């Protein structure tokens, strides 16, 4: 339900003030990778994993993948923005 609520919020914000497609995709990548962090950490903790290792590892992975994706996907007119 949380990811659906977040998507609805993004759609509503985008209707009021358009968000660039690149930013929407980066938000989606981050949310895809780190949704349900708390729930997954609880499940893995019951199985014997360290809650901090699971939570922080997953958040770091989401940040790193999103950052790499943002560096790989440059805006179409990025050559002219640098001048």
Secondary structure, DSSP 8 states (H G I E B T S, - for coil): -HHHHHHHHHHHHHHHS---HHHHHHHHHHHHHHTTHHHHHHHHHHTT--HHHHHHHHHHHHHHHHHHHHHHS--TTHHHHT-
